[in-house]
């Protein structure tokens, strides 16, 4: 689970923070950033999405876009590459990134940490913020959208984790999109498009992203291994592919964690599993115990902690529950029954409007 936390908090938020500050030397420390594609043609897989976006760049016209697909399937990388190809060296002047889950899951605690918002809130104490989060969100997006683009016909505002936007925020965003449609394009990124209101979905061209094939991912990891002068056994590579399941960011970060653990020695299958499994979030074990004991209230609190405070997705939590269940010592019959329930919940998350509701339903039937 440490991999999931690194991916969510470092790859997205740290990426934009470091890029906008030009801290190139720091970026090189994280391989997911060092080997991230700079152009649309450099993206792994997602050929249909790449073709669609490339045609839009060539046409010179860009509609509002909705990127949807699983976590870390290339949505943010594609948005950054699109901005670079549209604006060239001045892309940072015409591209703004916001994470909706930071606004509406973390709320005022997040707002005081982001220096971009100082002039909107005027304090570094969340208790002294008297405006509602949604009012602050509307004010920020409205101001950024209202700024004239520099040396371009329009600017891009990228809103990640758009499924976290409340219904009121989505309606407000729809009005802002209409108001500034001549000079601003919005890209909404989401893992659950069904949670977006129909007026938002109808205003954007929907582009789907998926995880890549093992063959593409294997070639990518081999290129990194050569560049970093790593000694990587074939079984270690297979282990990384097994853990990643097509997730490029997870694969690359797993390789880096294993390389750090190997410390110059050959990276073996055992090192890969030791480097990743050792960091599993113990909160998942507590959640399993609460679910098996029928302690629904504690289970709900733990789910909130993992989603809100630790930034884990529903899929991350289900993967952790599966691993914890297999190692729990429960009988084969119990493990098999509960894994079926976990798989059913995993399928429901694909189109669910609320991960929390699906997870709460799952733990309510564990005991």
FENLIN-V450646 format. One record per pair of residues at least 12 apart in sequence whose C-alpha atoms are under 7 Angstrom apart, sorted by the first residue. I is the first residue (numbers start at 1). GAP is how many residues later the second one is. Records with the same first field share a line. If there is no record, write none. Layout:
I = GAP, GAP
This chain:
1 = 278, 279, 280, 315, 319
2 = 277, 278, 279
3 = 247
4 = 308, 312
5 = 305, 306, 307
7 = 242, 243
8 = 303
11 = 21
15 = 18
20 = 72
31 = 221, 222, 225
32 = 217, 220, 221
37 = 40
38 = 43
39 = 42, 46
40 = 14, 38, 41, 42
44 = 168, 172
45 = 167
46 = 163, 164
49 = 158, 159, 160
57 = 29
63 = 122, 141, 142
64 = 121, 122, 123, 139, 140, 141
65 = 121, 122, 123, 139, 140, 141
66 = 121, 122, 123, 138, 139, 140, 141
67 = 121, 122, 123, 139, 140, 141
68 = 121, 122, 123, 125, 139, 140, 141
69 = 121, 122, 139, 140, 141
70 = 121, 140
71 = 120
72 = 175, 177
73 = 136, 137, 138, 174
74 = 135
75 = 114, 134
83 = 12
93 = 57
94 = 55, 56, 61, 62
95 = 60, 61, 62
96 = 60, 61, 62
97 = 60, 61, 62
98 = 60, 61, 62
99 = 60, 61, 62
100 = 59, 60, 61, 62, 64, 65
101 = 60, 63
103 = 30
104 = 60, 61
105 = 203
106 = 202
107 = 26
108 = 18, 25
109 = 17
112 = 12, 13, 14
134 = 35
138 = 34
142 = 34
145 = 35, 39
146 = 34
148 = 35
149 = 34
153 = 30
154 = 29, 30, 31
155 = 28, 29, 30
156 = 28, 29, 30
157 = 28, 29, 30
158 = 28, 29, 30
159 = 28, 29, 30
160 = 28, 29, 30
161 = 28, 29
162 = 26, 27, 28
163 = 27, 29, 32, 33
174 = 26
192 = 158, 159, 160, 161
194 = 157, 159
195 = 158
211 = 35, 36
212 = 34, 35
213 = 33
214 = 27, 32
217 = 29, 31
221 = 31
231 = 34, 35, 36
232 = 34, 35, 36
233 = 34, 35
235 = 33, 34
236 = 31, 32, 33, 36
239 = 30, 33
240 = 14, 32
254 = 22
257 = 18
258 = 13, 14, 17
261 = 14
283 = 19
284 = 33, 36, 37
285 = 39
287 = 12, 15
288 = 33
291 = 72, 73, 75, 76
292 = 74, 75
293 = 74
294 = 73
296 = 68
300 = 60
314 = 41
315 = 31
318 = 24
322 = 17
338 = 28
345 = 13, 17
